[in-house]
Amino acid sequence: MTPRTTVLTAAAHPLAAGGASDHRTLIITLFSVFVAATLGITVWAGRQTRDATDFYAGGRSFTGFQNGLAISGDYMSAASFLGIAGAISLFGYDGFLYSIGFLVAWLVALLLVAEPLRNSGRFTMADVLAHRLKQRPVRTAAGTSTIVVSIFYLLAQMVGAGALVALLLGATGEGARRWIIVLVGLVMVLYVTVGGMKGTTWVQIVKAVMLIAGTLLITILVLNKFHWNLSTLLGHAADASGKGRAFLEPGLQYGKDGTSKLNFVSLGLALVLGTAGLPHILIRFYTVPTARAARKSVNWAIGIIGAFYLMTIALGFGAAALVGPKAIIASNESGNTAAPLLAQEVGGGAGSTGGAILLAVISAVAFATILAVVAGLTLASSASFAHDLWANVIRKGRTSEKEEILTAKLAAVVIGAVSIALGIFAHRLNAAALVALAFAVAASANLPTILYSLFWKRFTTQGALWSIYGGLISSVTLVILSPVVSGNPKALFPGMSFDYFPLGNPGLVSIPLGFALGWLGSLLSKPAADQEKKYAELEVRSLTGYGAH
């Protein structure tokens, strides 16, 4: 399997074609209005941030519905919006499997993580682990894992943002693209340092509403063209694909040989299990006042995200039927411009005012998607550094809330600077590979330790360290040795060949290894003297929330 990429090329984007410059003012105006509006929201929210609970958890003041919208905004990234529509438009049935995997992942989050995590922790994942294990080593490990996952995920968004925005604004040169990445990074840092969790949450809510509204509008327009008959839409898509019936059956993207099947299972395992271990998703459970609200927010998120992924049927198959795979590939070989091209087509076609308006709206939604996810990732990583590493490991608890918040803001600036630097030098990298790595690390390192800590009495500090570091190291190493990095023309380093691991995603190996190392490390170490007492306290806390805050 060749991973999808969210990195757009200058020749690939529909706006690079002739005639787009006539509507450039409209696009720039929409972007400016959105950025101004969201910065206004951020400043307003920042004035209400008074302590650590406000900065990290939004004062736990959001309702289940509001948090459900924010979770949706945090979860549905540019890879989801642009990538899945493109995958369906080019590979039909196989492309839609991404939608299924992303949606099913929320059942794991709802059934196993949301409520007990909200009850047991305060601001970060490490709070749960530190209650019954040795604070300094597990906070160091959890903080390291959180920052690694966040930066890789963040880098993917930054690379996509720089390319997308530069091309939408008609700035296709290398220098202009670098300045765009710098500007996006500065806006991201402003969101976090000024608004904290309150500002970030409201930006994510606005983005989720925009994304659902834009997707719903395109879905209605597409279905209307096919007289609201889904079978007719699928039939036209299959005919236009040039693949016929095979377009609606498994096998176009992944093939049917053994390695291809294992590759798909590995990616699916990472996507389904990784969601429940993503740091920027986990911290969202702390923004509601009760465990019931946390459960309700996940229910809302499942409904909203589920509706979005169902509408990707119209986006993907609609693009295949109305735009055609040849035009999509000519625009971008990975299909990432399928949704904008479809918007232009259903709006009236290339060169029409209606097409330009709808194209501009969908482009603005894509930009909003990137900013919202980037803000959530920056907040998660800066919070983990300030709360876990600085306050509890380096300062050993001898710090004030004011100092901790200042440290988090400084960490956001540093992480933003690192992301900007990496984004500038890594703009040609495969962003989908970075996203897959983030999911794989989250599923391999974070999820085993969370589940073991919550549900296994015998779990020890050594088990947690083996699980986190083992999952982290194994997933990163296997990705480096995979076809994602070398050995083929679309790899990160196409001129080199050290692809000794045949699968494009390490999940099939690194996730079971993370669980196995946590189990083995616990069995080979002696439990703490108060192990049973601490586990009993955590069990009560996870079920009732008593004593958590």
RADAZI-V469804 format. One record per pair of residues at least 24 apart in sequence whose C-alpha atoms are under 8 Angstrom apart, sorted by the first residue. I is the first residue (numbers start at 1). J is the second residue. If there is no record, write none. Layout:
i/j
I/J
I/J
//
This chain:
i/j
1/253
1/254
1/260
1/263
1/264
1/503
1/504
2/484
2/490
2/504
3/430
3/432
3/433
3/484
3/504
4/83
4/87
4/334
4/430
4/432
4/433
5/83
5/334
5/336
5/430
5/431
5/432
5/433
6/78
6/79
6/82
6/83
6/156
6/160
6/334
6/336
6/430
6/431
6/432
7/159
7/160
7/163
7/164
7/427
7/428
7/429
7/430
7/431
8/160
8/163
8/164
8/332
8/336
9/163
9/332
10/163
10/167
10/172
11/331
11/332
12/330
12/331
12/332
12/333
12/337
13/167
13/331
13/332
13/337
14/331
14/337
14/340
14/341
15/167
15/168
15/170
16/167
16/168
16/170
19/351
20/351
20/356
21/170
23/356
24/168
24/169
24/170
26/357
26/360
27/168
27/169
27/360
27/361
27/363
27/364
28/169
30/360
30/361
30/364
31/364
31/367
34/364
34/368
38/203
39/191
41/199
41/202
41/203
42/191
42/194
42/195
42/198
42/199
42/200
42/202
42/203
43/194
43/195
43/199
44/195
44/199
45/195
45/196
45/198
45/199
46/194
46/195
46/196
46/198
46/199
47/195
49/195
49/196
49/198
51/401
51/402
51/405
52/401
52/402
52/404
52/405
53/123
54/196
54/197
54/198
55/195
55/196
55/197
55/198
55/405
56/123
56/196
56/197
56/379
56/383
57/123
57/197
57/198
57/283
57/284
57/286
57/287
57/288
58/196
58/197
58/198
58/201
58/287
59/198
59/287
60/286
60/287
60/288
60/289
61/287
61/288
61/289
62/287
62/288
62/289
63/288
63/289
63/293
63/297
64/288
64/293
64/294
64/295
64/296
64/297
64/298
64/300
65/296
65/297
65/300
66/205
66/297
67/201
67/284
67/287
67/288
67/297
68/296
68/297
68/298
68/299
68/300
68/301
68/304
69/204
69/205
69/208
69/209
69/297
69/300
69/301
69/304
70/201
70/202
70/204
70/205
70/208
71/204
71/281
71/284
71/297
71/298
71/301
72/204
72/208
72/301
72/304
72/305
73/204
73/205
73/207
73/208
73/369
73/372
73/373
74/204
74/280
74/281
74/372
74/373
74/376
75/281
75/373
76/305
76/369
76/373
77/157
77/369
77/370
77/373
78/157
78/160
78/366
78/369
78/370
79/432
81/339
81/366
82/336
82/337
82/338
82/339
82/366
83/335
83/336
84/312
84/316
85/312
85/313
85/315
85/316
85/319
85/335
85/336
85/338
85/339
86/316
86/334
86/335
86/336
86/337
86/338
86/339
87/316
87/334
87/335
87/336
88/313
88/316
88/317
88/320
89/315
89/316
89/317
89/318
89/319
89/320
89/324
89/325
89/335
89/338
90/241
90/320
90/325
90/335
91/247
91/252
91/253
92/247
92/248
92/249
92/252
92/316
92/317
93/247
93/248
93/249
93/250
94/249
94/250
94/251
94/252
94/253
94/254
95/253
96/312
96/313
98/268
99/309
99/310
99/312
100/309
101/268
101/271
101/272
102/271
102/272
103/302
103/305
103/306
103/309
104/272
105/271
105/272
105/273
105/274
105/275
105/276
106/272
106/275
106/276
106/298
106/302
108/272
108/273
108/276
109/275
109/276
109/298
110/295
110/298
110/299
112/451
113/276
113/451
114/282
114/285
114/291
114/294
114/295
114/298
115/291
115/292
115/294
115/295
115/542
115/543
116/291
116/454
116/541
116/542
116/543
116/545
117/285
117/542
118/285
118/286
118/290
118/291
118/294
118/542
118/545
119/290
119/291
119/541
119/542
119/543
119/544
119/545
119/546
119/548
120/538
120/541
120/542
120/545
120/548
121/286
121/548
121/549
122/286
122/548
122/549
123/283
123/286
123/383
123/387
124/279
124/282
124/283
124/383
124/384
124/387
124/388
125/279
125/282
125/283
125/450
126/388
127/388
128/450
128/453
128/454
129/449
129/450
129/453
131/534
131/538
132/453
132/531
132/534
132/535
132/538
133/460
133/461
134/461
135/392
135/393
136/392
136/393
137/461
137/465
138/461
138/464
138/465
139/388
139/389
139/392
139/393
140/388
140/389
140/393
141/465
141/468
141/469
142/446
142/468
143/381
143/384
143/385
143/388
143/389
145/441
145/442
145/445
145/446
145/468
145/469
145/472
146/278
146/279
146/380
146/381
146/384
147/381
147/382
147/384
147/385
148/438
149/278
149/279
149/437
149/438
149/439
149/441
149/442
150/279
150/280
150/377
150/378
150/380
150/381
150/438
151/377
151/381
151/415
151/419
152/434
152/435
152/437
152/438
153/377
153/434
153/435
153/438
154/374
154/377
154/378
154/419
155/419
155/422
155/423
155/431
155/434
156/430
156/431
156/432
156/434
156/435
157/370
157/373
157/374
157/431
158/184
158/185
158/370
158/374
158/419
158/420
158/423
159/423
159/424
159/426
159/427
159/428
159/429
159/431
160/370
160/427
160/431
161/367
161/370
162/423
162/427
163/427
164/367
165/367
168/363
178/424
181/420
181/423
181/424
182/420
184/371
185/416
185/417
185/419
185/420
186/416
188/371
188/374
188/375
188/378
188/416
189/375
189/378
189/412
189/413
189/416
191/375
192/375
192/378
192/379
192/409
192/412
193/409
193/412
193/413
196/379
197/379
200/372
200/375
200/376
203/372
204/372
204/373
207/365
207/368
207/369
207/372
208/369
210/365
211/365
211/366
211/369
212/308
214/361
214/362
214/365
215/308
215/311
215/315
216/311
218/314
218/315
218/343
218/346
219/311
219/314
219/315
221/346
222/314
222/315
222/318
222/346
223/314
233/317
233/318
233/321
234/317
234/321
236/321
237/317
237/318
237/319
237/320
237/321
237/322
237/324
238/320
238/321
239/321
240/320
240/321
240/324
240/325
241/320
241/321
241/324
241/325
259/502
259/503
262/503
262/508
263/503
263/504
263/505
265/508
266/503
266/505
266/506
266/507
266/508
266/509
267/436
267/504
267/505
267/506
267/507
267/508
269/507
269/508
270/436
270/439
270/440
270/443
270/505
270/507
270/508
270/511
271/436
271/439
271/440
273/443
273/447
274/439
274/440
274/441
274/442
274/443
274/444
274/447
275/439
275/442
275/443
276/442
276/443
276/447
277/442
277/443
277/446
277/447
278/438
278/439
278/442
278/443
278/446
279/377
279/380
279/381
279/442
280/376
280/377
280/379
280/380
280/381
283/380
290/545
291/545
315/339
315/342
318/342
378/412
378/415
378/416
379/412
381/412
381/415
382/408
382/409
382/411
382/412
382/415
383/408
385/411
386/411
429/492
430/490
430/491
430/492
433/484
436/505
437/475
437/476
437/479
437/505
440/475
440/505
440/506
440/507
440/510
440/511
441/471
441/472
441/475
441/476
443/507
443/511
444/468
444/471
444/472
444/475
444/507
444/510
444/511
444/512
444/513
444/514
444/515
445/469
445/470
445/471
445/472
445/511
445/514
448/514
448/515
448/518
449/515
449/518
452/518
454/538
454/539
454/542
455/539
457/531
457/532
457/535
458/522
458/523
458/527
458/531
459/518
459/519
459/522
459/527
460/521
460/522
460/525
460/526
460/527
460/528
461/522
462/518
462/521
462/522
462/525
463/517
463/518
463/519
463/520
463/521
463/522
463/523
463/525
464/518
464/521
464/522
465/518
466/514
466/517
466/518
466/521
467/513
467/514
467/515
467/516
467/517
467/518
467/521
468/514
470/513
470/514
470/517
471/510
471/511
471/513
471/514
474/510
475/506
475/507
475/510
478/505
478/506
479/504
479/505
479/506
//
